[in-house]
Amino acid sequence: MLSNKQIHLWKQHHKNVFTIPNFLPFISSKISDLSQKNILSVGRFTSNDEKGFLRLIEIWEIVQKK
């Protein structure tokens, strides 16, 4: 995440710089285990693994084995 100082610097060079806050008001402290076999991911799927979806698929393989 960019700091306010970094955002200010970017805005000096680019007029279309905006921050989009996380839509979650907080990150849950609940812990899941493999027995639940639940995985949730929200985001756009990109071909360059920018969002980590390939890692998510690798994790799902581990969950299915257990």
All heavy atoms as TSV, in Angstrom:
chain	resi	resn	atom	element	x	y	z
A	1	MET	N	N	0.843	-1.167	0.000
A	1	MET	CA	C	0.000	0.000	0.000
A	1	MET	C	C	0.896	1.240	0.000
A	1	MET	O	O	1.910	1.288	0.671
A	1	MET	CB	C	-0.894	-0.012	1.240
A	1	MET	CG	C	-1.794	1.192	1.270
A	1	MET	SD	S	-2.781	1.375	2.775
A	1	MET	CE	C	-3.779	-0.056	2.712
A	2	LEU	N	N	0.491	2.212	-0.748
A	2	LEU	CA	C	1.256	3.451	-0.818
A	2	LEU	C	C	0.961	4.346	0.377
A	2	LEU	O	O	-0.170	4.429	0.844
A	2	LEU	CB	C	0.900	4.212	-2.096
A	2	LEU	CG	C	1.288	3.576	-3.423
A	2	LEU	CD1	C	0.746	4.415	-4.573
A	2	LEU	CD2	C	2.771	3.418	-3.537
A	3	SER	N	N	1.983	5.030	0.844
A	3	SER	CA	C	1.779	6.004	1.920
A	3	SER	C	C	1.213	7.285	1.317
A	3	SER	O	O	1.232	7.494	0.103
A	3	SER	CB	C	3.103	6.300	2.616
A	3	SER	OG	O	3.961	7.026	1.741
A	4	ASN	N	N	0.714	8.160	2.169
A	4	ASN	CA	C	0.191	9.449	1.689
A	4	ASN	C	C	1.274	10.248	0.967
A	4	ASN	O	O	1.001	10.942	-0.010
A	4	ASN	CB	C	-0.378	10.248	2.852
A	4	ASN	CG	C	-1.699	9.696	3.333
A	4	ASN	OD1	O	-2.394	9.020	2.584
A	4	ASN	ND2	N	-2.034	9.973	4.573
A	5	LYS	N	N	2.515	10.158	1.457
A	5	LYS	CA	C	3.625	10.869	0.824
A	5	LYS	C	C	3.872	10.328	-0.591
A	5	LYS	O	O	4.063	11.096	-1.531
A	5	LYS	CB	C	4.882	10.716	1.678
A	5	LYS	CG	C	6.070	11.481	1.150
A	5	LYS	CD	C	7.264	11.334	2.072
A	5	LYS	CE	C	8.461	12.094	1.530
A	5	LYS	NZ	N	9.630	11.967	2.405
A	6	GLN	N	N	3.833	9.006	-0.746
A	6	GLN	CA	C	4.034	8.408	-2.063
A	6	GLN	C	C	2.909	8.796	-3.019
A	6	GLN	O	O	3.154	9.086	-4.189
A	6	GLN	CB	C	4.129	6.888	-1.936
A	6	GLN	CG	C	5.388	6.405	-1.254
A	6	GLN	CD	C	5.315	4.928	-0.922
A	6	GLN	OE1	O	4.287	4.438	-0.464
A	6	GLN	NE2	N	6.412	4.236	-1.167
A	7	ILE	N	N	1.693	8.783	-2.533
A	7	ILE	CA	C	0.548	9.164	-3.373
A	7	ILE	C	C	0.699	10.602	-3.838
A	7	ILE	O	O	0.477	10.913	-5.007
A	7	ILE	CB	C	-0.773	8.959	-2.604
A	7	ILE	CG1	C	-1.008	7.470	-2.362
A	7	ILE	CG2	C	-1.944	9.573	-3.356
A	7	ILE	CD1	C	-2.123	7.171	-1.393
A	8	HIS	N	N	1.105	11.473	-2.927
A	8	HIS	CA	C	1.309	12.883	-3.275
A	8	HIS	C	C	2.365	13.018	-4.383
A	8	HIS	O	O	2.190	13.787	-5.336
A	8	HIS	CB	C	1.715	13.673	-2.034
A	8	HIS	CG	C	2.009	15.112	-2.313
A	8	HIS	ND1	N	1.028	16.024	-2.618
A	8	HIS	CD2	C	3.187	15.786	-2.349
A	8	HIS	CE1	C	1.577	17.212	-2.841
A	8	HIS	NE2	N	2.887	17.098	-2.674
A	9	LEU	N	N	3.457	12.264	-4.273
A	9	LEU	CA	C	4.506	12.314	-5.309
A	9	LEU	C	C	3.985	11.842	-6.659
A	9	LEU	O	O	4.280	12.447	-7.695
A	9	LEU	CB	C	5.710	11.476	-4.876
A	9	LEU	CG	C	6.524	12.029	-3.712
A	9	LEU	CD1	C	7.574	11.010	-3.269
A	9	LEU	CD2	C	7.184	13.341	-4.103
A	10	TRP	N	N	3.207	10.770	-6.658
A	10	TRP	CA	C	2.647	10.271	-7.925
A	10	TRP	C	C	1.700	11.303	-8.534
A	10	TRP	O	O	1.676	11.495	-9.748
A	10	TRP	CB	C	1.908	8.954	-7.696
A	10	TRP	CG	C	2.812	7.765	-7.703
A	10	TRP	CD1	C	3.255	7.061	-6.632
A	10	TRP	CD2	C	3.403	7.149	-8.852
A	10	TRP	NE1	N	4.083	6.046	-7.031
A	10	TRP	CE2	C	4.190	6.077	-8.398
A	10	TRP	CE3	C	3.349	7.403	-10.219
A	10	TRP	CZ2	C	4.911	5.258	-9.254
A	10	TRP	CZ3	C	4.069	6.578	-11.063
A	10	TRP	CH2	C	4.832	5.533	-10.590
A	11	LYS	N	N	0.915	11.956	-7.706
A	11	LYS	CA	C	-0.049	12.943	-8.205
A	11	LYS	C	C	0.639	14.156	-8.825
A	11	LYS	O	O	0.047	14.831	-9.663
A	11	LYS	CB	C	-0.995	13.386	-7.088
A	11	LYS	CG	C	-2.027	12.340	-6.753
A	11	LYS	CD	C	-3.003	12.845	-5.709
A	11	LYS	CE	C	-4.086	11.824	-5.471
A	11	LYS	NZ	N	-5.111	12.291	-4.556
A	12	GLN	N	N	1.867	14.419	-8.450
A	12	GLN	CA	C	2.614	15.519	-9.062
A	12	GLN	C	C	2.942	15.213	-10.521
A	12	GLN	O	O	3.103	16.120	-11.330
A	12	GLN	CB	C	3.910	15.776	-8.296
A	12	GLN	CG	C	3.713	16.396	-6.946
A	12	GLN	CD	C	5.018	16.565	-6.183
A	12	GLN	OE1	O	6.075	16.141	-6.626
A	12	GLN	NE2	N	4.937	17.192	-5.027
A	13	HIS	N	N	3.035	13.943	-10.869
A	13	HIS	CA	C	3.432	13.538	-12.225
A	13	HIS	C	C	2.283	12.995	-13.066
A	13	HIS	O	O	2.373	12.987	-14.293
A	13	HIS	CB	C	4.535	12.485	-12.155
A	13	HIS	CG	C	5.751	12.963	-11.420
A	13	HIS	ND1	N	6.653	13.842	-11.979
A	13	HIS	CD2	C	6.198	12.710	-10.176
A	13	HIS	CE1	C	7.615	14.099	-11.112
A	13	HIS	NE2	N	7.362	13.423	-9.998
A	14	HIS	N	N	1.233	12.535	-12.408
A	14	HIS	CA	C	0.105	11.939	-13.128
A	14	HIS	C	C	-1.193	12.455	-12.530
A	14	HIS	O	O	-1.409	12.348	-11.325
A	14	HIS	CB	C	0.137	10.411	-13.025
A	14	HIS	CG	C	1.418	9.814	-13.507
A	14	HIS	ND1	N	1.702	9.655	-14.842
A	14	HIS	CD2	C	2.497	9.350	-12.824
A	14	HIS	CE1	C	2.899	9.110	-14.961
A	14	HIS	NE2	N	3.408	8.921	-13.762
A	15	LYS	N	N	-2.063	12.970	-13.365
A	15	LYS	CA	C	-3.300	13.568	-12.857
A	15	LYS	C	C	-4.349	12.528	-12.454
A	15	LYS	O	O	-5.249	12.814	-11.690
A	15	LYS	CB	C	-3.901	14.531	-13.874
A	15	LYS	CG	C	-4.358	13.867	-15.156
A	15	LYS	CD	C	-4.968	14.865	-16.104
A	15	LYS	CE	C	-5.423	14.139	-17.374
A	15	LYS	NZ	N	-6.147	14.998	-18.254
A	16	ASN	N	N	-4.239	11.318	-12.975
A	16	ASN	CA	C	-5.254	10.298	-12.708
A	16	ASN	C	C	-4.785	9.266	-11.680
A	16	ASN	O	O	-4.860	8.069	-11.907
A	16	ASN	CB	C	-5.657	9.588	-14.002
A	16	ASN	CG	C	-6.373	10.517	-14.938
A	16	ASN	OD1	O	-7.114	11.377	-14.501
A	16	ASN	ND2	N	-6.135	10.371	-16.214
A	17	VAL	N	N	-4.309	9.713	-10.537
A	17	VAL	CA	C	-3.891	8.819	-9.466
A	17	VAL	C	C	-4.947	8.877	-8.369
A	17	VAL	O	O	-5.280	9.946	-7.868
A	17	VAL	CB	C	-2.510	9.221	-8.898
A	17	VAL	CG1	C	-2.160	8.374	-7.695
A	17	VAL	CG2	C	-1.446	9.105	-9.970
A	18	PHE	N	N	-5.488	7.709	-8.031
A	18	PHE	CA	C	-6.525	7.621	-7.012
A	18	PHE	C	C	-6.213	6.448	-6.087
A	18	PHE	O	O	-5.557	5.500	-6.481
A	18	PHE	CB	C	-7.907	7.379	-7.642
A	18	PHE	CG	C	-8.307	8.425	-8.621
A	18	PHE	CD1	C	-8.093	8.248	-9.972
A	18	PHE	CD2	C	-8.904	9.606	-8.194
A	18	PHE	CE1	C	-8.457	9.215	-10.886
A	18	PHE	CE2	C	-9.271	10.574	-9.101
A	18	PHE	CZ	C	-9.051	10.380	-10.445
A	19	THR	N	N	-6.699	6.513	-4.887
A	19	THR	CA	C	-6.612	5.369	-3.991
A	19	THR	C	C	-7.989	4.726	-3.897
A	19	THR	O	O	-9.010	5.414	-3.869
A	19	THR	CB	C	-6.158	5.778	-2.580
A	19	THR	OG1	O	-7.048	6.764	-2.077
A	19	THR	CG2	C	-4.750	6.336	-2.605
A	20	ILE	N	N	-7.999	3.412	-3.894
A	20	ILE	CA	C	-9.236	2.662	-3.739
A	20	ILE	C	C	-9.095	1.872	-2.449
A	20	ILE	O	O	-8.280	0.955	-2.361
A	20	ILE	CB	C	-9.477	1.716	-4.933
A	20	ILE	CG1	C	-9.534	2.523	-6.231
A	20	ILE	CG2	C	-10.748	0.903	-4.716
A	20	ILE	CD1	C	-9.589	1.680	-7.480
A	21	PRO	N	N	-9.859	2.227	-1.424
A	21	PRO	CA	C	-9.698	1.548	-0.134
A	21	PRO	C	C	-10.158	0.100	-0.201
A	21	PRO	O	O	-10.972	-0.274	-1.054
A	21	PRO	CB	C	-10.590	2.363	0.802
A	21	PRO	CG	C	-11.579	3.022	-0.092
A	21	PRO	CD	C	-10.893	3.232	-1.416
A	22	ASN	N	N	-9.637	-0.697	0.711
A	22	ASN	CA	C	-10.058	-2.078	0.840
A	22	ASN	C	C	-11.534	-2.085	1.196
A	22	ASN	O	O	-11.984	-1.327	2.045
A	22	ASN	CB	C	-9.223	-2.753	1.933
A	22	ASN	CG	C	-9.412	-4.237	1.968
A	22	ASN	OD1	O	-10.372	-4.767	1.434
A	22	ASN	ND2	N	-8.490	-4.920	2.601
A	23	PHE	N	N	-12.308	-2.951	0.554
A	23	PHE	CA	C	-13.744	-2.962	0.819
A	23	PHE	C	C	-14.084	-3.650	2.128
A	23	PHE	O	O	-15.201	-3.582	2.606
A	23	PHE	CB	C	-14.505	-3.624	-0.334
A	23	PHE	CG	C	-14.251	-5.100	-0.495
A	23	PHE	CD1	C	-15.092	-6.027	0.087
A	23	PHE	CD2	C	-13.164	-5.545	-1.211
A	23	PHE	CE1	C	-14.858	-7.377	-0.059
A	23	PHE	CE2	C	-12.921	-6.893	-1.352
A	23	PHE	CZ	C	-13.769	-7.816	-0.773
A	24	LEU	N	N	-13.111	-4.324	2.742
A	24	LEU	CA	C	-13.345	-4.939	4.042
A	24	LEU	C	C	-13.022	-3.926	5.140
A	24	LEU	O	O	-11.955	-3.337	5.139
A	24	LEU	CB	C	-12.448	-6.167	4.227
A	24	LEU	CG	C	-12.682	-7.321	3.272
A	24	LEU	CD1	C	-11.630	-8.398	3.497
A	24	LEU	CD2	C	-14.072	-7.888	3.442
A	25	PRO	N	N	-13.917	-3.739	6.097
A	25	PRO	CA	C	-13.631	-2.789	7.168
A	25	PRO	C	C	-12.537	-3.290	8.112
A	25	PRO	O	O	-11.909	-2.517	8.807
A	25	PRO	CB	C	-14.969	-2.642	7.895
A	25	PRO	CG	C	-15.729	-3.878	7.556
A	25	PRO	CD	C	-15.242	-4.327	6.202
A	26	PHE	N	N	-12.308	-4.603	8.145
A	26	PHE	CA	C	-11.255	-5.188	8.982
A	26	PHE	C	C	-10.910	-6.563	8.439
A	26	PHE	O	O	-11.667	-7.152	7.687
A	26	PHE	CB	C	-11.707	-5.293	10.449
A	26	PHE	CG	C	-12.852	-6.247	10.641
A	26	PHE	CD1	C	-12.616	-7.568	10.973
A	26	PHE	CD2	C	-14.159	-5.833	10.484
A	26	PHE	CE1	C	-13.665	-8.464	11.130
A	26	PHE	CE2	C	-15.218	-6.713	10.644
A	26	PHE	CZ	C	-14.970	-8.033	10.968
A	27	ILE	N	N	-9.768	-7.070	8.813
A	27	ILE	CA	C	-9.362	-8.410	8.445
A	27	ILE	C	C	-9.705	-9.331	9.611
A	27	ILE	O	O	-9.292	-9.085	10.748
A	27	ILE	CB	C	-7.841	-8.482	8.148
A	27	ILE	CG1	C	-7.455	-7.509	7.025
A	27	ILE	CG2	C	-7.418	-9.900	7.822
A	27	ILE	CD1	C	-8.095	-7.810	5.690
A	28	SER	N	N	-10.455	-10.368	9.338
A	28	SER	CA	C	-10.898	-11.278	10.384
A	28	SER	C	C	-9.713	-11.983	11.037
A	28	SER	O	O	-8.728	-12.329	10.382
A	28	SER	CB	C	-11.847	-12.320	9.793
A	28	SER	OG	O	-12.200	-13.268	10.780
A	29	SER	N	N	-9.821	-12.207	12.320
A	29	SER	CA	C	-8.772	-12.926	13.046
A	29	SER	C	C	-9.066	-14.423	13.129
A	29	SER	O	O	-8.296	-15.176	13.697
A	29	SER	CB	C	-8.626	-12.347	14.458
A	29	SER	OG	O	-9.852	-12.501	15.155
A	30	LYS	N	N	-10.186	-14.859	12.550
A	30	LYS	CA	C	-10.536	-16.278	12.559
A	30	LYS	C	C	-9.540	-17.054	11.705
A	30	LYS	O	O	-9.104	-16.583	10.655
A	30	LYS	CB	C	-11.952	-16.486	12.037
A	30	LYS	CG	C	-13.009	-15.931	12.940
A	30	LYS	CD	C	-14.384	-16.196	12.395
A	30	LYS	CE	C	-15.444	-15.602	13.293
A	30	LYS	NZ	N	-16.790	-15.821	12.776
A	31	ILE	N	N	-9.203	-18.239	12.174
A	31	ILE	CA	C	-8.242	-19.081	11.471
A	31	ILE	C	C	-8.972	-20.303	10.928
A	31	ILE	O	O	-9.769	-20.925	11.626
A	31	ILE	CB	C	-7.102	-19.501	12.419
A	31	ILE	CG1	C	-6.346	-18.263	12.884
A	31	ILE	CG2	C	-6.177	-20.493	11.738
A	31	ILE	CD1	C	-5.300	-18.538	13.934
A	32	SER	N	N	-8.689	-20.634	9.699
A	32	SER	CA	C	-9.279	-21.805	9.070
A	32	SER	C	C	-8.261	-22.937	9.069
A	32	SER	O	O	-7.068	-22.720	9.192
A	32	SER	CB	C	-9.662	-21.455	7.626
A	32	SER	OG	O	-10.222	-22.570	7.002
A	33	ASP	N	N	-8.769	-24.159	8.948
A	33	ASP	CA	C	-7.850	-25.283	8.804
A	33	ASP	C	C	-8.234	-26.072	7.556
A	33	ASP	O	O	-9.263	-25.829	6.937
A	33	ASP	CB	C	-7.811	-26.158	10.053
A	33	ASP	CG	C	-9.168	-26.768	10.384
A	33	ASP	OD1	O	-9.913	-27.132	9.448
A	33	ASP	OD2	O	-9.480	-26.894	11.569
A	34	LEU	N	N	-7.395	-27.036	7.200
A	34	LEU	CA	C	-7.604	-27.778	5.959
A	34	LEU	C	C	-8.883	-28.601	5.964
A	34	LEU	O	O	-9.416	-28.914	4.906
A	34	LEU	CB	C	-6.401	-28.673	5.686
A	34	LEU	CG	C	-5.085	-27.948	5.380
A	34	LEU	CD1	C	-3.958	-28.957	5.218
A	34	LEU	CD2	C	-5.216	-27.102	4.141
A	35	SER	N	N	-9.401	-28.964	7.132
A	35	SER	CA	C	-10.592	-29.807	7.173
A	35	SER	C	C	-11.824	-29.087	6.626
A	35	SER	O	O	-12.762	-29.717	6.166
A	35	SER	CB	C	-10.860	-30.272	8.604
A	35	SER	OG	O	-11.237	-29.180	9.423
A	36	GLN	N	N	-11.829	-27.778	6.666
A	36	GLN	CA	C	-12.975	-27.026	6.167
A	36	GLN	C	C	-13.038	-27.020	4.638
A	36	GLN	O	O	-14.095	-26.865	4.059
A	36	GLN	CB	C	-12.944	-25.598	6.698
A	36	GLN	CG	C	-13.123	-25.550	8.196
A	36	GLN	CD	C	-12.906	-24.159	8.741
A	36	GLN	OE1	O	-12.043	-23.432	8.269
A	36	GLN	NE2	N	-13.686	-23.786	9.729
A	37	LYS	N	N	-11.912	-27.147	3.981
A	37	LYS	CA	C	-11.815	-27.177	2.513
A	37	LYS	C	C	-12.560	-26.011	1.860
A	37	LYS	O	O	-13.308	-26.172	0.919
A	37	LYS	CB	C	-12.296	-28.513	1.971
A	37	LYS	CG	C	-11.419	-29.656	2.432
A	37	LYS	CD	C	-11.689	-30.916	1.705
A	37	LYS	CE	C	-10.728	-31.955	2.242
A	37	LYS	NZ	N	-10.620	-33.097	1.445
A	38	ASN	N	N	-12.357	-24.823	2.400
A	38	ASN	CA	C	-12.947	-23.607	1.848
A	38	ASN	C	C	-11.845	-22.677	1.388
A	38	ASN	O	O	-10.901	-22.418	2.129
A	38	ASN	CB	C	-13.791	-22.872	2.895
A	38	ASN	CG	C	-15.024	-23.636	3.274
A	38	ASN	OD1	O	-15.622	-24.303	2.449
A	38	ASN	ND2	N	-15.412	-23.547	4.531
A	39	ILE	N	N	-11.980	-22.187	0.174
A	39	ILE	CA	C	-11.057	-21.184	-0.340
A	39	ILE	C	C	-11.898	-20.104	-1.012
A	39	ILE	O	O	-12.816	-20.406	-1.767
A	39	ILE	CB	C	-10.056	-21.781	-1.348
A	39	ILE	CG1	C	-9.127	-22.746	-0.637
A	39	ILE	CG2	C	-9.267	-20.683	-2.035
A	39	ILE	CD1	C	-8.107	-23.392	-1.523
A	40	LEU	N	N	-11.577	-18.856	-0.730
A	40	LEU	CA	C	-12.286	-17.736	-1.334
A	40	LEU	C	C	-11.270	-16.768	-1.899
A	40	LEU	O	O	-10.283	-16.437	-1.238
A	40	LEU	CB	C	-13.148	-17.017	-0.294
A	40	LEU	CG	C	-13.793	-15.711	-0.747
A	40	LEU	CD1	C	-14.850	-15.993	-1.804
A	40	LEU	CD2	C	-14.386	-14.987	0.436
A	41	SER	N	N	-11.507	-16.349	-3.106
A	41	SER	CA	C	-10.654	-15.335	-3.712
A	41	SER	C	C	-11.532	-14.392	-4.520
A	41	SER	O	O	-12.449	-14.830	-5.214
A	41	SER	CB	C	-9.622	-15.997	-4.627
A	41	SER	OG	O	-8.818	-15.009	-5.205
A	42	VAL	N	N	-11.237	-13.114	-4.405
A	42	VAL	CA	C	-11.998	-12.112	-5.136
A	42	VAL	C	C	-11.014	-11.249	-5.893
A	42	VAL	O	O	-10.024	-10.782	-5.340
A	42	VAL	CB	C	-12.830	-11.232	-4.172
A	42	VAL	CG1	C	-13.565	-10.158	-4.928
A	42	VAL	CG2	C	-13.779	-12.087	-3.356
A	43	GLY	N	N	-11.245	-11.062	-7.163
A	43	GLY	CA	C	-10.366	-10.232	-7.972
A	43	GLY	C	C	-10.422	-10.659	-9.420
A	43	GLY	O	O	-11.018	-11.671	-9.760
A	44	ARG	N	N	-9.773	-9.901	-10.251
A	44	ARG	CA	C	-9.768	-10.266	-11.671
A	44	ARG	C	C	-8.643	-11.255	-11.931
A	44	ARG	O	O	-7.582	-11.199	-11.327
A	44	ARG	CB	C	-9.630	-9.038	-12.553
A	44	ARG	CG	C	-8.325	-8.324	-12.425
A	44	ARG	CD	C	-8.337	-7.051	-13.283
A	44	ARG	NE	N	-7.348	-6.143	-12.786
A	44	ARG	CZ	C	-6.061	-6.196	-13.106
A	44	ARG	NH1	N	-5.630	-7.098	-13.953
A	44	ARG	NH2	N	-5.212	-5.345	-12.607
A	45	PHE	N	N	-8.912	-12.187	-12.820
A	45	PHE	CA	C	-7.916	-13.188	-13.183
A	45	PHE	C	C	-7.056	-12.605	-14.298
A	45	PHE	O	O	-7.556	-12.172	-15.324
A	45	PHE	CB	C	-8.606	-14.465	-13.661
A	45	PHE	CG	C	-7.658	-15.587	-13.886
A	45	PHE	CD1	C	-7.199	-16.342	-12.822
A	45	PHE	CD2	C	-7.215	-15.894	-15.156
A	45	PHE	CE1	C	-6.322	-17.386	-13.018
A	45	PHE	CE2	C	-6.331	-16.923	-15.367
A	45	PHE	CZ	C	-5.887	-17.679	-14.291
A	46	THR	N	N	-5.745	-12.558	-14.075
A	46	THR	CA	C	-4.843	-12.032	-15.092
A	46	THR	C	C	-3.877	-13.117	-15.519
A	46	THR	O	O	-3.595	-14.050	-14.766
A	46	THR	CB	C	-4.033	-10.830	-14.559
A	46	THR	OG1	O	-3.242	-11.258	-13.466
A	46	THR	CG2	C	-4.943	-9.696	-14.123
A	47	SER	N	N	-3.366	-12.993	-16.717
A	47	SER	CA	C	-2.485	-14.029	-17.258
A	47	SER	C	C	-1.078	-13.978	-16.671
A	47	SER	O	O	-0.331	-14.930	-16.789
A	47	SER	CB	C	-2.406	-13.892	-18.781
A	47	SER	OG	O	-1.877	-12.619	-19.120
A	48	ASN	N	N	-0.696	-12.912	-16.008
A	48	ASN	CA	C	0.669	-12.806	-15.494
A	48	ASN	C	C	0.766	-13.095	-13.990
A	48	ASN	O	O	1.737	-12.755	-13.353
A	48	ASN	CB	C	1.256	-11.425	-15.803
A	48	ASN	CG	C	0.463	-10.307	-15.156
A	48	ASN	OD1	O	-0.483	-10.544	-14.434
A	48	ASN	ND2	N	0.863	-9.087	-15.430
A	49	ASP	N	N	-0.243	-13.750	-13.434
A	49	ASP	CA	C	-0.270	-14.138	-12.021
A	49	ASP	C	C	-0.090	-12.945	-11.086
A	49	ASP	O	O	0.431	-13.066	-9.985
A	49	ASP	CB	C	0.780	-15.210	-11.722
A	49	ASP	CG	C	0.489	-15.938	-10.412
A	49	ASP	OD1	O	-0.692	-16.044	-10.051
A	49	ASP	OD2	O	1.446	-16.378	-9.759
A	50	GLU	N	N	-0.532	-11.809	-11.517
A	50	GLU	CA	C	-0.448	-10.584	-10.729
A	50	GLU	C	C	-1.206	-10.709	-9.402
A	50	GLU	O	O	-0.789	-10.159	-8.387
A	50	GLU	CB	C	-1.029	-9.443	-11.560
A	50	GLU	CG	C	-1.191	-8.136	-10.882
A	50	GLU	CD	C	-1.890	-7.121	-11.766
A	50	GLU	OE1	O	-2.247	-7.439	-12.917
A	50	GLU	OE2	O	-2.085	-6.010	-11.304
A	51	LYS	N	N	-2.295	-11.433	-9.397
A	51	LYS	CA	C	-3.137	-11.537	-8.212
A	51	LYS	C	C	-2.903	-12.807	-7.408
A	51	LYS	O	O	-3.544	-13.025	-6.399
A	51	LYS	CB	C	-4.612	-11.489	-8.628
A	51	LYS	CG	C	-5.013	-10.221	-9.324
A	51	LYS	CD	C	-5.081	-9.087	-8.352
A	51	LYS	CE	C	-5.557	-7.830	-9.042
A	51	LYS	NZ	N	-5.737	-6.728	-8.155
A	52	GLY	N	N	-2.012	-13.682	-7.857
A	52	GLY	CA	C	-1.700	-14.881	-7.086
A	52	GLY	C	C	-2.651	-16.048	-7.284
A	52	GLY	O	O	-2.695	-16.959	-6.463
A	53	PHE	N	N	-3.421	-16.048	-8.369
A	53	PHE	CA	C	-4.366	-17.137	-8.588
A	53	PHE	C	C	-3.668	-18.475	-8.833
A	53	PHE	O	O	-4.180	-19.518	-8.428
A	53	PHE	CB	C	-5.319	-16.818	-9.746
A	53	PHE	CG	C	-6.424	-15.886	-9.358
A	53	PHE	CD1	C	-6.401	-14.572	-9.764
A	53	PHE	CD2	C	-7.481	-16.330	-8.580
A	53	PHE	CE1	C	-7.425	-13.705	-9.403
A	53	PHE	CE2	C	-8.498	-15.473	-8.215
A	53	PHE	CZ	C	-8.471	-14.158	-8.624
A	54	LEU	N	N	-2.510	-18.470	-9.460
A	54	LEU	CA	C	-1.799	-19.730	-9.669
A	54	LEU	C	C	-1.373	-20.318	-8.332
A	54	LEU	O	O	-1.431	-21.536	-8.126
A	54	LEU	CB	C	-0.612	-19.538	-10.601
A	54	LEU	CG	C	-0.972	-19.144	-12.034
A	54	LEU	CD1	C	0.288	-18.952	-12.870
A	54	LEU	CD2	C	-1.874	-20.180	-12.670
A	55	ARG	N	N	-0.967	-19.490	-7.402
A	55	ARG	CA	C	-0.620	-19.954	-6.061
A	55	ARG	C	C	-1.860	-20.504	-5.370
A	55	ARG	O	O	-1.807	-21.509	-4.669
A	55	ARG	CB	C	-0.013	-18.808	-5.241
A	55	ARG	CG	C	0.335	-19.184	-3.843
A	55	ARG	CD	C	1.528	-20.132	-3.801
A	55	ARG	NE	N	1.834	-20.455	-2.419
A	55	ARG	CZ	C	2.001	-21.681	-1.973
A	55	ARG	NH1	N	1.949	-22.695	-2.802
A	55	ARG	NH2	N	2.255	-21.903	-0.714
A	56	LEU	N	N	-2.985	-19.881	-5.571
A	56	LEU	CA	C	-4.239	-20.354	-4.996
A	56	LEU	C	C	-4.570	-21.756	-5.498
A	56	LEU	O	O	-4.999	-22.623	-4.736
A	56	LEU	CB	C	-5.369	-19.384	-5.334
A	56	LEU	CG	C	-6.741	-19.708	-4.764
A	56	LEU	CD1	C	-6.712	-19.672	-3.248
A	56	LEU	CD2	C	-7.760	-18.732	-5.302
A	57	ILE	N	N	-4.343	-22.005	-6.773
A	57	ILE	CA	C	-4.585	-23.337	-7.351
A	57	ILE	C	C	-3.637	-24.353	-6.731
A	57	ILE	O	O	-4.031	-25.483	-6.428
A	57	ILE	CB	C	-4.465	-23.275	-8.885
A	57	ILE	CG1	C	-5.615	-22.433	-9.453
A	57	ILE	CG2	C	-4.466	-24.679	-9.480
A	57	ILE	CD1	C	-5.460	-22.065	-10.901
A	58	GLU	N	N	-2.385	-23.973	-6.514
A	58	GLU	CA	C	-1.425	-24.873	-5.862
A	58	GLU	C	C	-1.888	-25.209	-4.439
A	58	GLU	O	O	-1.798	-26.357	-3.996
A	58	GLU	CB	C	-0.041	-24.231	-5.803
A	58	GLU	CG	C	0.623	-24.070	-7.141
A	58	GLU	CD	C	1.887	-23.227	-7.073
A	58	GLU	OE1	O	2.248	-22.751	-5.974
A	58	GLU	OE2	O	2.510	-23.028	-8.125
A	59	ILE	N	N	-2.385	-24.222	-3.728
A	59	ILE	CA	C	-2.868	-24.444	-2.367
A	59	ILE	C	C	-4.082	-25.374	-2.392
A	59	ILE	O	O	-4.217	-26.266	-1.545
A	59	ILE	CB	C	-3.196	-23.102	-1.687
A	59	ILE	CG1	C	-1.917	-22.321	-1.449
A	59	ILE	CG2	C	-3.971	-23.314	-0.381
A	59	ILE	CD1	C	-2.138	-20.883	-1.045
A	60	TRP	N	N	-4.970	-25.187	-3.358
A	60	TRP	CA	C	-6.155	-26.046	-3.446
A	60	TRP	C	C	-5.744	-27.503	-3.660
A	60	TRP	O	O	-6.357	-28.410	-3.091
A	60	TRP	CB	C	-7.067	-25.573	-4.570
A	60	TRP	CG	C	-8.316	-26.404	-4.637
A	60	TRP	CD1	C	-8.678	-27.273	-5.601
A	60	TRP	CD2	C	-9.360	-26.466	-3.667
A	60	TRP	NE1	N	-9.874	-27.863	-5.303
A	60	TRP	CE2	C	-10.318	-27.383	-4.112
A	60	TRP	CE3	C	-9.565	-25.818	-2.450
A	60	TRP	CZ2	C	-11.462	-27.688	-3.392
A	60	TRP	CZ3	C	-10.729	-26.128	-1.733
A	60	TRP	CH2	C	-11.658	-27.038	-2.205
A	61	GLU	N	N	-4.687	-27.743	-4.417
A	61	GLU	CA	C	-4.197	-29.100	-4.618
A	61	GLU	C	C	-3.778	-29.715	-3.273
A	61	GLU	O	O	-4.071	-30.880	-3.001
A	61	GLU	CB	C	-3.015	-29.089	-5.589
A	61	GLU	CG	C	-2.461	-30.471	-5.882
A	61	GLU	CD	C	-1.286	-30.444	-6.835
A	61	GLU	OE1	O	-0.753	-29.360	-7.129
A	61	GLU	OE2	O	-0.891	-31.527	-7.279
A	62	ILE	N	N	-3.114	-28.951	-2.434
A	62	ILE	CA	C	-2.702	-29.433	-1.104
A	62	ILE	C	C	-3.945	-29.736	-0.253
A	62	ILE	O	O	-4.003	-30.774	0.419
A	62	ILE	CB	C	-1.806	-28.386	-0.413
A	62	ILE	CG1	C	-0.494	-28.232	-1.175
A	62	ILE	CG2	C	-1.555	-28.766	1.044
A	62	ILE	CD1	C	0.331	-27.036	-0.741
A	63	VAL	N	N	-4.936	-28.862	-0.297
A	63	VAL	CA	C	-6.159	-29.061	0.484
A	63	VAL	C	C	-6.853	-30.342	0.059
A	63	VAL	O	O	-7.315	-31.114	0.905
A	63	VAL	CB	C	-7.098	-27.838	0.333
A	63	VAL	CG1	C	-8.469	-28.124	0.897
A	63	VAL	CG2	C	-6.483	-26.615	0.982
A	64	GLN	N	N	-6.924	-30.598	-1.233
A	64	GLN	CA	C	-7.613	-31.790	-1.729
A	64	GLN	C	C	-6.914	-33.080	-1.335
A	64	GLN	O	O	-7.559	-34.101	-1.112
A	64	GLN	CB	C	-7.750	-31.710	-3.261
A	64	GLN	CG	C	-8.734	-30.673	-3.719
A	64	GLN	CD	C	-10.123	-30.947	-3.175
A	64	GLN	OE1	O	-10.694	-32.019	-3.358
A	64	GLN	NE2	N	-10.691	-29.983	-2.470
A	65	LYS	N	N	-5.590	-33.046	-1.206
A	65	LYS	CA	C	-4.824	-34.251	-0.839
A	65	LYS	C	C	-5.050	-34.632	0.620
A	65	LYS	O	O	-4.969	-35.788	0.978
A	65	LYS	CB	C	-3.345	-34.044	-1.093
A	65	LYS	CG	C	-2.988	-34.068	-2.553
A	65	LYS	CD	C	-1.502	-33.850	-2.743
A	65	LYS	CE	C	-1.152	-33.837	-4.220
A	65	LYS	NZ	N	0.251	-33.553	-4.451
A	66	LYS	N	N	-5.304	-33.644	1.465
A	66	LYS	CA	C	-5.452	-33.921	2.905
A	66	LYS	C	C	-6.859	-34.269	3.166
A	66	LYS	O	O	-7.629	-34.286	3.810
A	66	LYS	CB	C	-4.969	-32.724	3.705
A	66	LYS	CG	C	-3.539	-32.405	3.367
A	66	LYS	CD	C	-2.818	-31.797	4.495
A	66	LYS	CE	C	-1.392	-31.587	4.064
A	66	LYS	NZ	N	-0.427	-31.531	5.029
